[in-house]
């Protein structure tokens, strides 16, 4: 356990989700990063790791030719940077 927060990860945890949604849309890409950022802030994880991961994730989406999702990712990052002063 780290001194940063109270996040615990259980190795054998499982999760089942029956709702299969299309994950190529602009709005999904935008919400993906905004929700991840809120999770990072809530659990007091370093934001620099979030931004590094966001850049990597954006390039991975670009390599899969998910262009709308990439644009949503960029829009989400822009909103995060606009609303937070570093």
Secondary structure as UniProt FT lines:
FT   TURN            11..12
FT   HELIX           26..42
FT   TURN            43..44
FT   HELIX           47..63
FT   TURN            64..65
FT   HELIX           67..83
//
